[in-house]
Amino acid sequence: MKAATVATAAPSTPGDAMGRRQRLRLVLVLGSLIAVGPLTIDMYLPTFPALVAYFQTTSAAVQLTLTGTLAGLAVGQLLIGPLSDAVGRRKPLIAGIALHIVASALCVVAPNVAVLGALRVVQGLGVAAASVVAMAVVRDLFSGAAFATLLSRLLLVMGAAPILAPTLGGGLLRWTDWRGVFVALAVFGAALVVVAVSGLRETLPAERRRRGGALATLAVYGSLLRDRTFVGLVLVAGLAMAALFAYVAGSSFVLQQQYGLDEQQFGLAFGAGAVGLIGATQFNVRLLRRHSPQRILVASLGAGTVAGLALLFFAATGLGGLPTLLASLWAVLAAAGLAMPNAPALALSRHGEAAGTASALLGAVQFGVGAVAAPLVGMLGTGAVAMALVVAGGMVAATVVLLVVVRPARLAGLPADAVVVAAH
């Protein structure tokens, strides 16, 4: 049986009445909202060496600007998720995108790297609104197999955007400098406001909005944090994300400065790694027809740990040069691509009654741990060894948490909806 057919008895939802053209329009609108996050994070990666020279600062300071974006995303999800449950989807979305536009425009005239880093935090807060609301709208309109199908389309967008972002950034640098990247982000944000106002109606009726204020929200978060298995799975997802963001933060320096790739070649190499990650997430659908999510999670983290240690070996010895470094790095990304859908699916399946808040907490931890990983690479240096240490460390730590804290045997009797989510 295909995983997507597990939840065929879902109750009628508002999205069931939508025609094919309406669903396509919804996918385009939500896909645009989902894309702004990866574009904001990754589009300026090729400018890192240029930013070091322009601001006459260190690579660690520039990497902290990436940390700022991830921190803003983490905090923003915790705030905007419950807010959108209380006041509806459209108002937080439009306010968040407007904040992103203003921050992007101000980044263009940032006088120093400290101000740029602060503005990147604000950018992250604005981006969080787009990603949280897009996923909330899907939950409002669909359930069961229809939910999983639409989610799969959005995850493809989420995967494709990081591939395109550095390549787009590198292409812009042929015609402009680093400021042009932030101008492009501001223009994209302005287009998103038009899309949100004209193409997305309110999907959360007043009678379904959550009441109770901050205390009720804190109570839900407290109940989630008391679930050891949930917390462990969230940490596993976050540590796998840390390995990914260590690569994001360090790759521009390693590939451009140490191995001599230009900005366009870097964009292509970065995109190739993202293709492997996306391919693994789609291969996960086939694996779930034969294996459970917990079994795939254990195997993928084991493979990622081996690949991470191999990456560290090749980075330290220089054996095989750039080809072996890239091959082991792409193997880590592929393993992360298998782990990242299954750990959240297992975690969220435990708390269906608080899926929105659980999703916000999961996203906050993922981006929060990533925010720690990015400057750690810069503190250790700009070479391949520094990046490899953090990448391998993330995979090793994720495996240890899974085996010691989560204990895979506890995950027996998995609900069917976890299979659906993991498959998509």
Residue pairs with C-beta under 8 A, 6 or more apart in sequence:
1 289
2 289
2 423
3 285
3 288
3 289
3 419
3 420
3 422
3 423
3 424
4 145
4 148
4 149
4 152
4 285
4 420
4 423
4 424
5 145
6 145
6 416
6 417
6 419
6 420
7 143
7 144
7 145
7 147
7 148
7 416
7 417
7 420
8 144
8 145
9 144
10 143
10 144
10 145
10 146
10 147
11 143
13 141
13 142
13 143
13 146
14 140
14 141
14 203
15 23
15 141
15 142
15 146
15 150
16 142
16 146
18 26
18 141
23 150
25 199
26 137
26 141
26 150
27 150
27 153
27 154
28 199
29 195
29 196
29 199
29 200
30 134
30 137
30 138
30 154
30 200
31 153
31 154
31 157
32 191
32 192
32 195
33 93
33 130
33 131
33 133
33 134
33 192
33 195
33 196
34 130
34 131
34 134
34 154
34 157
34 158
34 161
35 157
35 158
35 161
36 97
36 100
36 127
36 130
36 131
36 188
36 189
36 192
37 73
37 127
37 128
37 130
37 131
37 158
37 161
38 158
38 161
38 162
38 165
39 161
39 164
39 165
39 168
39 185
39 188
40 69
40 100
40 104
40 123
40 124
40 127
40 185
41 66
41 69
41 70
41 162
41 165
41 248
42 161
42 162
42 165
42 166
42 169
42 248
42 270
43 165
43 166
43 168
43 169
43 181
43 184
43 185
44 169
44 178
44 181
44 182
45 165
45 166
45 169
45 248
45 251
45 252
45 266
45 270
46 166
46 169
46 170
46 173
46 252
46 256
46 263
46 266
46 267
47 169
47 173
47 177
47 178
47 181
48 59
48 62
48 63
48 252
48 253
48 256
49 252
49 253
49 256
49 257
50 173
50 177
50 178
51 57
51 62
51 65
51 113
51 116
51 178
52 58
52 59
52 61
52 62
54 177
54 178
55 61
55 62
55 112
55 113
55 116
57 112
57 113
58 378
59 253
59 378
59 382
60 375
60 378
60 379
61 113
61 114
61 117
61 378
62 113
62 378
63 249
63 250
63 374
63 375
63 377
63 378
64 113
64 117
64 374
64 375
64 378
65 113
65 116
65 117
65 120
66 120
66 245
66 248
66 249
66 374
67 117
67 371
67 372
67 374
67 375
68 117
68 118
68 119
68 120
68 121
68 123
68 124
68 371
69 120
69 121
69 123
69 124
69 127
70 124
70 245
70 367
70 368
70 370
70 371
70 374
71 121
71 124
71 367
71 368
71 371
72 120
72 121
72 122
72 123
72 124
72 125
72 126
72 127
72 128
73 124
73 125
73 127
73 128
73 131
73 363
73 367
74 124
74 128
74 363
74 364
74 365
74 366
74 367
74 368
74 371
75 124
75 125
75 128
75 364
76 96
76 124
76 125
76 126
76 127
76 128
76 129
76 132
77 128
77 131
77 132
77 360
77 363
77 364
77 367
78 360
78 361
78 364
79 128
80 92
80 96
80 128
80 129
80 132
80 133
80 360
81 132
81 136
81 356
81 357
81 359
81 360
82 210
82 217
82 356
82 357
82 360
83 92
84 92
84 93
84 129
84 132
84 133
84 136
84 204
85 136
85 204
85 209
85 210
85 356
85 357
86 209
86 210
86 211
86 213
87 209
88 202
88 204
88 206
88 209
89 133
89 136
89 137
89 140
89 200
89 202
89 203
89 204
90 196
90 200
90 201
90 202
92 129
92 132
92 133
93 129
93 130
93 133
93 196
93 200
94 193
94 196
94 197
95 129
96 125
96 126
96 127
96 128
96 129
96 130
96 133
97 126
97 129
97 130
97 189
97 192
97 193
97 196
98 126
98 189
98 193
99 122
99 125
99 126
99 129
100 122
100 123
100 126
100 127
100 129
100 130
100 185
100 189
101 126
101 186
101 189
101 190
101 193
102 122
103 119
103 120
103 122
103 123
103 126
104 123
104 182
104 183
104 185
104 186
104 189
105 182
105 183
105 186
106 119
107 116
107 119
107 120
107 123
107 179
107 182
107 185
108 179
108 182
108 183
108 186
110 116
110 119
123 185
124 367
126 189
130 192
131 363
132 360
132 363
134 154
135 154
135 359
136 203
136 204
136 356
137 200
137 203
138 147
138 150
138 151
138 154
139 147
139 355
139 356
140 203
140 204
141 203
142 150
144 420
145 420
147 420
148 420
148 421
148 423
148 424
149 424
151 421
151 424
152 423
152 424
155 281
155 341
155 424
156 278
159 274
159 277
159 278
159 281
160 278
162 274
163 270
163 271
163 274
163 275
163 278
164 271
166 266
166 267
166 270
166 271
167 264
167 267
167 268
167 270
167 271
168 184
168 267
169 181
169 263
169 267
170 263
170 264
170 266
170 267
171 264
171 267
172 180
172 181
172 184
173 180
173 181
173 263
174 264
176 183
210 216
217 357
220 354
220 357
221 357
221 361
223 354
224 230
224 231
224 351
224 354
224 357
224 358
224 361
225 231
227 350
227 351
228 405
229 350
229 406
229 407
229 410
229 411
230 347
230 350
230 351
230 358
231 405
232 401
232 402
232 405
232 406
233 343
233 344
233 346
233 347
233 406
234 343
234 347
234 361
234 362
234 365
235 365
235 369
235 398
235 401
235 405
236 297
236 301
236 339
236 343
236 398
236 401
236 402
236 406
237 339
237 340
237 343
237 344
237 347
237 362
237 365
237 366
238 365
238 366
238 368
238 369
238 370
239 369
239 394
239 395
239 397
239 398
239 401
240 301
240 304
240 336
240 339
240 340
240 343
240 394
240 395
240 398
241 336
241 340
241 366
241 367
241 369
241 370
241 394
242 369
242 370
242 372
242 373
242 390
242 394
242 397
243 304
243 308
243 332
243 336
243 373
243 390
243 391
243 392
243 393
243 394
243 395
243 398
244 277
244 333
244 336
244 340
244 370
244 394
245 370
245 371
245 373
245 374
246 373
246 374
246 376
246 377
246 387
246 390
246 391
246 394
247 273
247 329
247 332
247 333
247 387
247 391
248 374
249 373
249 374
249 375
249 377
249 378
249 387
250 377
250 378
250 382
250 386
250 387
250 390
251 266
251 269
251 270
251 387
252 266
253 382
253 383
253 387
254 382
254 383
254 384
254 387
255 261
255 265
255 266
255 269
255 270
256 262
256 263
256 266
257 382
258 382
258 383
258 384
259 322
259 325
261 269
269 326
272 326
272 330
273 326
273 329
273 330
273 333
274 333
276 330
276 331
276 333
276 334
276 337
277 333
277 334
277 336
277 337
278 337
279 334
279 337
280 333
280 334
280 335
280 336
280 337
280 338
281 337
281 338
281 340
281 341
283 338
284 296
284 337
284 338
284 341
284 342
284 422
284 423
285 423
285 424
287 296
287 338
288 296
288 419
288 422
288 423
292 414
292 419
293 342
293 345
293 346
293 414
293 418
293 419
293 422
294 342
294 346
294 408
294 411
294 412
294 414
295 408
296 338
296 342
296 422
297 338
297 339
297 342
297 343
297 346
297 402
297 408
298 402
298 408
299 338
300 335
300 336
300 338
300 339
300 342
301 335
301 339
301 395
301 398
301 399
301 402
302 399
303 331
303 335
303 338
304 331
304 332
304 335
304 336
304 339
304 395
304 398
304 399
305 392
305 395
305 396
305 399
307 328
307 331
307 332
307 335
307 395
308 328
308 332
308 388
308 391
308 392
308 393
308 394
308 395
308 396
309 392
309 396
310 328
310 331
311 325
311 328
311 329
311 331
311 332
311 388
311 391
311 392
312 385
312 388
312 389
312 391
312 392
313 319
314 320
314 324
314 325
314 328
314 388
315 325
315 383
315 384
315 385
315 387
315 388
316 385
316 388
325 384
329 391
332 391
332 392
332 395
335 395
336 395
339 398
341 421
341 422
341 423
341 424
342 422
344 362
344 421
345 418
345 419
345 421
345 422
346 411
346 414
346 418
346 422
347 358
347 362
348 355
348 358
348 359
348 362
348 418
348 421
349 414
349 415
349 417
349 418
349 421
351 358
352 415
352 417
373 390
373 394
376 390
377 386
377 387
377 390
378 386
380 386
380 389
380 390
402 408
